[in-house]
């Protein structure tokens, strides 16, 4: 069976992501938010305080990514990666390692926003075909977000109840992280088959502009690494950088709106607050988790992530202290690889790949996620039990 490469245009009508990225979707989230505030204002206020930082951080990252792409930073990074790892196998391994490390050190959404276009440009440069790398980017990023508290914003939501240092968290997750990343990389690699003779893009490409985009990327990276709560600084950086581009006419408000995907963000935020409010006013979720063992907790977390997205799922299931927090995180972090509704990273991956000029093979990614995620979660639970 031939592996389908990334297509330049979407076949046959809008994708599910395009259908989601419309204002009726935002209305659903807004209604849920208003209902939560009206029904239980104190619980809704606590839920809002818990979930707003991830959404503000993502908004800032998307704005920084827009400016950096306009300066040619992603194309330049892709050329560097392709030139350092010219073969298909070395490029694939190098790309996967890069995604895993950036996800662990920065976070899931940062890795997807910044690295998806880098891998697209690297694959074009080397002529190895960008399908496997684009698929690996989203699946490896989700899987690799288990390592550190800041690697996935759901980690912060769950562990807000626990008194753990970053080192203590790392001690518990290091071996599971190695296993889930390895399994994910191998599954995608095994499904990768040659599809003809590739033609490398040997053109020099436009020169990189070292300006606002580069400064914004560096400042954002420092903020995410150093600050405990980087959401406000990051959105300030992104807003300032994008504002300069708007004033100079180098980007339009329509393009900014498309990159941000405001309807999806509003819908997810409203849903997360509503479910966080529900988890604080209804003991059902905590009672359910209290009767489950570690595997059961992981399955519930993964299923809830697919149903409502992992950020709202974490808000619901971690509204009170969970009895098996690390098993819960396995389901919330790795479980989203089961389907495109599992995490906001899927939407960011699709959007940034399209911005880079390709149509990501979503069906292929879902099929490989359905294979890799159960194996990865099972191995992670085995590692956590020892």
C-alpha positions in Angstrom: 0.0 0.0 0.0 1.4 3.4 -1.0 1.7 6.0 1.7 -0.2 9.1 0.6 2.0 12.2 0.7 0.8 15.6 1.9 -1.6 17.1 -0.7 -1.4 20.7 -1.8 -5.1 21.1 -1.9 -7.9 19.6 0.2 -10.0 17.1 -1.8 -13.8 17.2 -1.9 -15.0 20.0 0.3 -14.1 21.5 3.7 -12.3 19.4 6.3 -13.7 18.9 9.8 -11.3 21.5 11.0 -12.6 24.1 8.5 -16.2 23.3 9.6 -15.2 23.8 13.2 -13.5 27.1 12.5 -16.8 29.0 12.1 -18.7 31.3 14.4 -21.6 28.9 15.3 -18.9 26.8 17.0 -18.0 29.8 19.1 -21.6 30.3 20.0 -21.8 26.8 21.6 -18.8 27.6 23.8 -20.2 31.0 24.7 -23.6 29.5 25.7 -21.8 26.9 27.8 -19.8 29.6 29.6 -22.8 31.8 30.3 -24.7 28.8 31.6 -21.9 27.8 34.0 -21.5 31.4 35.3 -25.3 31.7 35.8 -25.6 28.3 37.5 -22.6 28.4 39.8 -20.7 31.7 39.7 -18.1 30.8 42.4 -17.3 27.5 40.8 -17.2 29.1 37.4 -14.8 31.7 38.7 -12.4 29.0 40.0 -12.7 27.1 36.8 -11.9 30.2 34.7 -8.9 30.9 36.8 -7.6 27.4 36.2 -8.1 27.3 32.4 -7.5 30.8 31.0 -3.7 30.7 31.0 -3.5 27.8 28.4 -5.7 29.7 26.0 -3.9 33.0 26.4 -0.6 31.2 25.9 -1.7 29.5 22.7 -3.0 32.8 21.3 0.4 34.4 21.8 2.2 31.5 20.3 0.1 31.6 17.1 0.8 35.3 16.7 4.5 34.8 17.1 4.4 31.9 14.6 2.6 34.1 12.1 5.3 36.8 12.3 8.2 34.3 12.3 6.8 32.6 9.2 6.5 35.9 7.4 10.2 36.5 8.1 11.2 33.2 6.6 12.5 31.7 9.8 10.7 28.4 9.4 11.9 28.0 5.8 15.4 28.7 6.9 15.2 26.2 9.8 13.9 23.6 7.4 16.8 24.1 5.0 19.3 23.7 7.9 17.6 20.5 9.1 17.5 19.0 5.6 21.1 19.9 4.9 22.3 18.4 8.2 20.3 15.2 7.7 20.0 14.7 3.9 18.8 11.1 3.9 15.2 10.1 4.5 15.9 8.0 7.6 18.2 10.5 9.2 15.8 13.3 8.5 12.9 11.4 10.0 14.8 10.5 13.1 16.2 14.0 13.5 12.8 15.5 13.0 11.1 13.3 15.5 13.9 13.9 18.1 13.5 17.6 17.6 9.8 17.5 18.1 10.1 15.4 21.2 12.7 17.6 22.8 11.0 20.9 22.0 7.7 19.5 23.3 9.3 18.4 26.5 11.3 21.6 27.1 8.8 24.2 25.9 5.4 22.6 25.5 3.1 20.7 23.1 1.5 23.7 21.4 4.8 25.5 21.0 6.3 22.5 19.3 3.4 22.0 16.9 3.1 25.7 16.0 6.8 26.2 15.4 8.0 22.8 14.1 5.2 21.8 11.7 6.3 24.3 9.1 10.0 23.6 9.8 9.5 19.9 9.0 7.5 20.7 5.9 10.3 22.9 4.6 12.9 20.3 5.6 11.1 17.5 3.7 10.7 19.7 0.6 14.4 20.6 0.8 15.5 17.0 1.0 12.9 15.6 -1.4 12.0 12.7 1.0 8.3 13.4 1.0 6.7 15.4 3.8 3.8 13.0 4.7 5.6 10.9 7.4 7.3 13.9 9.0 4.0 15.9 9.1 2.2 12.9 10.7 5.0 12.3 13.1 4.9 15.9 14.2 1.4 15.8 15.8 1.6 12.2 17.1 5.1 12.5 18.6 4.2 15.9 20.1 1.2 14.6 21.9 3.1 11.6 23.1 6.2 13.6 24.2 4.1 16.0 26.3 4.2 13.6 29.3 7.7 14.4 30.5 7.6 17.7 32.4 4.8 19.7 34.1 5.1 22.4 31.4 5.3 20.0 28.5 1.5 19.9 28.3 -0.9 22.4 29.7 -3.1 19.6 30.9 -0.2 18.5 33.2 -0.5 21.9 35.0 -4.2 21.5 35.4 -3.9 18.0 36.9 -0.9 18.7 39.1 -2.2 21.9 40.6 -3.5 19.8 43.4 -0.2 18.0 44.1 2.9 19.3 45.9 5.6 18.1 43.5 8.8 19.7 42.2 9.7 19.4 38.5 12.4 16.9 39.5 9.9 14.7 41.3 7.6 14.8 38.3 10.4 13.9 36.0 11.4 11.0 38.1 8.0 9.5 37.6 7.6 10.2 33.9 11.1 9.7 32.4 10.7 6.0 31.6 7.1 6.2 30.4 8.1 9.2 28.2 10.9 7.2 26.6 8.6 4.3 25.9 5.6 6.3 24.5 7.9 8.4 22.2 9.7 5.3 21.0 6.5 3.4 20.2 5.0 6.4 18.4 8.1 7.0 16.3 8.4 3.3 15.3 4.7 3.0 14.4 4.9 5.9 12.0 8.2 4.8 10.6 7.0 1.2 10.0 4.0 2.6 8.0 6.3 4.8 5.9 6.8 3.3 2.4 8.6 4.8 -0.6 6.3 6.5 -3.1 8.3 7.1 -6.2 11.5 9.0 -6.8 11.5 12.2 -4.8 12.7 15.4 -6.3 14.6 17.6 -3.7 14.1 21.3 -3.6 17.6 22.6 -4.1 16.6 26.2 -4.5 18.3 28.6 -2.1 15.0 30.1 -1.1 14.4 33.6 0.1 16.8 35.0 2.7 15.8 34.9 6.3 15.0 38.2 7.9 16.5 38.6 11.3 14.1 41.1 12.8 10.8 41.2 14.7 10.1 37.5 14.1 13.4 36.3 15.4 13.3 38.6 18.5 9.7 37.3 19.2 10.7 33.7 18.9 13.7 34.2 21.3 11.7 36.2 23.8 8.8 33.6 23.7 11.2 30.7 24.3 12.8 32.5 27.2 9.4 33.3 28.7 8.2 29.7 28.4 11.4 28.3 29.9 11.9 30.8 32.7 8.6 32.0 33.9 6.2 30.0 36.0 3.2 31.7 34.4 4.3 32.8 30.9 0.8 33.3 29.3 0.6 37.1 29.7 4.2 37.8 28.6 3.8 35.5 25.6 0.6 37.1 24.4 2.1 40.5 24.9 5.1 39.5 22.7 2.8 38.1 20.1 0.5 41.0 20.1 3.3 43.5 19.8 5.0 41.6 16.9 1.8 41.1 15.0 0.8 44.7 15.7 4.0 46.0 14.1 3.2 43.8 11.0 -0.3 45.2 10.8 0.8 48.8 11.0 3.4 48.3 8.3 0.8 46.5 6.1 2.8 43.3 5.9 -0.1 41.2 7.2 -3.9 41.8 7.2 -6.5 41.4 9.9 -8.1 38.6 7.9 -4.9 36.6 7.9 -4.5 37.1 11.7 -8.0 35.9 12.2 -7.4 32.8 10.2 -4.3 31.9 12.0 -5.9 32.4 15.4 -9.0 30.5 14.6 -11.0 32.5 17.2 -14.2 30.4 16.9 -12.4 27.2 18.0 -10.6 28.9 20.8 -13.8 30.5 22.2 -15.6 27.1 21.9 -12.9 25.2 23.7 -12.6 27.9 26.4 -16.3 28.0 27.1 -16.5 24.2 27.2 -13.5 24.0 29.5 -14.9 26.5 32.0 -18.3 24.8 31.9 -16.9 21.3 32.6 -14.6 22.7 35.2 -17.6 24.2 36.9 -19.4 20.9 36.6 -16.5 19.1 38.2 -16.6 21.4 41.2 -20.3 21.3 41.8 -20.9 17.6 41.0 -19.0 14.8 42.7 -19.7 12.3 39.9 -16.3 12.5 38.1 -14.3 12.3 41.3 -16.4 9.5 42.5 -15.9 7.6 39.3 -12.2 8.1 39.4 -12.1 7.0 43.0 -13.5 3.6 42.0 -11.1 3.0 39.1 -7.6 1.5 39.1 -4.8 3.1 37.0 -5.7 1.5 33.7 -9.4 2.4 34.1 -8.4 6.0 34.9 -6.3 6.2 31.7 -9.1 4.8 29.6 -11.6 7.3 31.0 -9.2 10.2 30.5 -8.5 9.2 26.9 -12.1 8.7 26.1 -13.1 12.0 27.7 -10.3 13.7 25.8 -11.7 12.4 22.5 -15.2 13.4 23.4 -14.6 17.0 24.6 -10.8 17.7 24.0 -8.1 17.1 26.6 -8.1 20.7 28.1 -11.8 20.6 29.0 -11.4 16.9 30.0 -8.6 17.9 32.4 -10.7 20.7 33.8 -13.5 18.3 34.5 -11.5 15.3 35.8 -9.0 17.4 37.8 -11.5 19.8 39.4 -10.8 17.7 42.5 -7.6 15.8 43.4 -7.5 12.6 41.3 -6.5 9.4 43.0 -4.2 8.2 40.1 -2.8 11.5 38.7 -0.1 10.0 36.5 -2.4 7.4 35.0 -4.8 10.3 34.4 -2.1 12.2 32.6 -1.2 9.2 30.4 -4.8 9.3 29.1 -4.9 13.1 28.8 -1.5 13.4 27.0 -1.2 10.3 24.9 -4.9 9.5 24.5 -5.5 12.5 22.1 -3.6 10.6 19.4 -6.7 8.4 19.1 -8.7 11.1 17.2 -8.5 14.7 16.0 -10.8 16.0 18.7 -8.3 14.9 21.4 -6.3 18.0 21.8 -6.0 21.6 20.6 -2.7 20.6 19.1 -4.5 18.8 16.3 -6.2 22.0 15.2 -2.9 24.0 15.5 -1.1 21.3 13.5 -3.6 21.3 10.8 -3.7 25.1 10.6 0.1 25.6 10.6 0.6 22.9 8.0 -2.0 24.6 5.8 -0.2 28.0 6.3 3.0 26.3 5.2 1.3 25.4 1.9 0.2 21.7 2.4 -2.9 19.8 3.3 -1.9 17.4 6.1 -2.9 13.8 5.8 -5.4 13.8 8.7 -6.9 10.4 8.0 -3.4 8.8 7.9 -2.5 10.4 11.2 -5.6 9.2 12.8 -5.1 5.6 11.6 -1.5 5.6 12.9 -2.6 7.2 16.2 -5.2 4.4 16.7 -2.3 1.9 16.5 0.3 3.8 18.4 -1.7 5.3 21.3 -3.0 2.1 22.9 0.4 0.5 22.8 2.0 3.7 24.2 -0.5 4.0 27.0 -0.1 0.4 28.0 3.6 0.6 28.1 3.4 3.8 30.1 1.2 2.2 32.7 3.5 -0.7 33.0 6.5 1.7 33.6 4.5 3.7 36.2 3.6 0.5 38.1 7.3 -0.2 38.8 
